[in-house]
């Protein structure tokens, strides 16, 4: 570096490099300018100056200087290396790899460039290149531990596990007998455990166990040692030894469910399905009784038997498990027991048990069969459990009665209000749920969880502006809304996006969904620093787990929701593209004068409101900036409403980008293939749409959406003109071959297939709605018959033995979907209103159907009486427009009053 410079300038060049490494950028710039005064065309100095400027956020200057430096000295490995570093800082990894390879052509033995290249290859999963680079590093510097380990890990990632084991053994052969010293025992122990895990992965179980016992004294992590040992013993079939070791592990941690599962496998009493014979159940009961005597304070040893016991034994075990937790007041008891509700008959037993507790405590003050009195709170927690129980069963009247009784008993417990809010949400009263959640929030302003729960309820009620102002109470000073983005608060962004989508604000919805997608890109980038750190610190097993996690990162539920939401936005945008200003003006000119005046007034009001919001945000940021003595360095969002996102030329092309990620990482979710079908049908990609239909049928042939897509696809194909070009003829030939593979259409017309599907699922509302839609598609004249098919659906009683009343089969979400079909696809206003009236009786708490007990109906009745909103009610239609003054118990009266609140 700087070899072509005189000694004085060469020393200055070294100073530039040192200043860059120590982040003293101004000092480095000064030294670079001093060299460039005498040698203005020195390529390496120009490149280093550019790299320094890049760290000072002067990117364009940086690229210009680095390119000029490279042009002046094309055969300098420093210039190519710096160019690669510049690309790496902008996450242009493929370009960076090209630059590093060019640098290595000039200086093939440069360790720094090889190391940087290996990191990028690991990041990009270029595993063959990673192996090659790591081998070069080991050849150049074989006395460095990190190079041996890196070479072994590279072969492991490249699926050559035996080679990785050989490399680790060769590395151990270079060590002395008394290795490691005390300060390296942890790292060496981790390497040994990694090697044993490789032997296990290869299937060399006996050798792995022998190696583990041989190196026992060198392994510091005793817990990992025992877990590895027991895993090998079980795989080798030495179940007696495995049982003894699992009992040792249980003595160390008697609340670890995996240890109990392992113990059951060792004694031959484990079932993946959770189904056991009566004999096995008795043996398991005996096992857990003996364990319960050893670990009397363990909750796991009492909870696990509830999964396999039945009838009277289950009742006895549940009784002894629930009583102390109700006395103690454990709010999470219902969450703990909720998996049991999927077991036949157990929910009824739990209901009878807890109802007996309620009756006994009210009558005698204690549990049945006990003389001791319980504390007063026991009744409250019993009612709390019952409220959640009936909420789970869909019996909202009884659930609300129980929770109201609990609140009347102890009105200061926040959990009761959050539970009531959840019940109202399930019942369909979103505005009432938001109001109650806000009341709970105001009972403890320092509780972040309750605040988040309140924000979530507000977003579900489409009170976005109020939700935002509530959420930022727990963010740092400064640019508060962006702070939620910086914290990667994905649940908030997803809920906001869904709310904006429901309201038809596609720009803001897209902005929120794409923000979540960016978080996942950031998480992918965050792994970069660990490629060197984990090899240096020898956390090899954790490193491999992290890489596996990163490879399946985009299969996470949050990403799936965000990608699906973005695709829906693009589909909607494709169906009704946003109009240009000229088109809007043309439409305006055709309106009557009175309507034109109203439209202009509306526009002026919207502009004024947006201006006022911007001014308020600027004031808040300037006030917080002046208080903290710092200026807000972050750039203002140039597109806060997401309007630029709506100006894409081809929305379906954008949708396809996210669709490919879903197809790659979430192929077992029907939503992926439903979206694929919708996008490809609009793009006229017939074979890709057929592929989506086949995937839907593979996942669930009886699903209403699968049936809808199948009929719609072959109806569309049947209405296409005869093929003319060779490509069309080829597609037609594929369709003729594929159609007989669908058993639903085998020798049947589409109309007959639709009727046959109805006969199979005549008692299901959603299946009837799907058949009605397809009936209208196939025979538009039968619209009245299709509507009648939906309206003749009956809401039967569900097969449940609820002790306090019947439960209907229909779900609120399904009824809303059917309501949308009647009003939208079938365009039947009269049936639309009839359905709303009918569903209002089934779902009296639903604000969507204006149920008789919903908060909107109650508030309108109250307004008629005294002209004031009911205490605790929220007018969610005006909430977004008047967030500064929400008049209800415990609400934000004036946000200004809370501006200086310190939590």
MOVENFEN-V605593 format. One line per field, one symbol per residue. ss: DSSP state (H for helix, E for strand, C for the rest). burial: + if it has 24 or more other ideal C-beta (glycine too) atoms within 12 Angstrom, else -. A space follows every 50 residues. Layout:
ss->???
burial->???
This chain:
ss->CCCCCCHHHHHHHHHHHHHHHCCCHHHHHHHHHHHHHHCCCCHHHHHHHH HHHHHCCCHHHHHHHHHHHHHHCCCCHHHHHHHHHHHHHCCCHHHHHHHH HHHHHHCCCCHHHHHHHHHHHHHHCCHHHHHHHHHHHHHHCCCCHHHHHH HHHHHHHCCCHHHHHHHHHHHHHCCCCCCCCHHHHHHHHHHHHHHHHHHH HHCCHHHHHHHHHHCHHHCCCHHHHHHHHHHHHHHCCCHHHHHHHHHHHH HHCCCCHHHHHHHHHHCCCCCCCCCCCHHHHHHHHHHHHHHHHHCCCCCH HHHCHHHHCCHHHHHHHHHHHHHHHHHHCCCCHHHHHHHHHHCCCHHHHH HHHHHHHHHHHHHHCCCCCCCCCCCCHHHHHHHHHHHHHHHHCCCHHHHH HHHHHHHHHCCCCHHHHHHHHHHHHHHCCHHHHHHHHHHHHHHCCCCHHH HHHHHHHHHHCCCHHHHHHHHHHHCCCCCHHHHHHHCCCHHHHHHHHHHH HHCCCHHHHHHHHHHHHHHHHHHHHHCCCHHHHHHHHCCHHHHHHHHHHH HCHHHCHHHHHHHHHHHHHHHHHHHCCCCCHHHHHHHHHCCCHHHHHHHH HHHHHHHHHHHHHHHHHHHHHHHHHHHHCCCCCCCCCCCCCCCHHHHCCC HHHHHHHHHHHHHHHCCCCHHHHHHHHHHHHHCCCHHHHHHHHHHHHHHC CCCHHHHHHHHHHHHHHHCCCCCCCHHHHHHHHHHHHHHCCCHHHCCCCH HHHHHHHHHHCCCCHHHHHHHHHHHHHHCHHHHHHHHHHHHCCCCCECCC CCCCCCCECCCHHHHHHHHHHHHCCCCCHHHHHHHHHHHHHHCCCCCCCC CCCCHHHHHHHHHHHHCCCCCCCCCCCCCCCCCCCCCCCCCCCCHHHHCC CCC
burial->++--+---+--++++++-++----+--++-++++++--+--+++++++++ +++++------++-++++++-++--++++++++++++++---+--++-++ ++++--+--+-+++++++++++++-++-+++-++++++------++++++ ++++++++--+-+++-+++-++-------+------++++++++++++++ +---+--++-++--+--++++--++++++++++++------++-++++++ ---+-+--+++++++++-++-----+----+--++-++--++--+--+++ ++++++++++--+++-+++++++-+++-+++-++-++--++-+--+++++ ++++++++-++----++------+--++++++++++++++++++++++++ -++++++-++--+++++++++++++++++++++++++++++++------+ +++++++++++++++++++++++++-+++++++++---++++++++++++ ++--+++++++++++++-++---+--++-+++-++--++++-++-++--+ --++++-+++++++++++++++++---+---------------------- ------------+---+--++--+-------+--------++--++-+-- ++-+++-++-+++-+++-+++++++++++++++--++++++++++++--- +-+++++++++++++++-------------++--+--++--+-++----+ --++++++--+--+++++++++++++++-------++-+++-+-+----+ -++---++-+++-++++++-++--++-+--++--++-+++-+++++++++ +-+++++++---------++-+++++--++--++-+++-+++--+----- ---
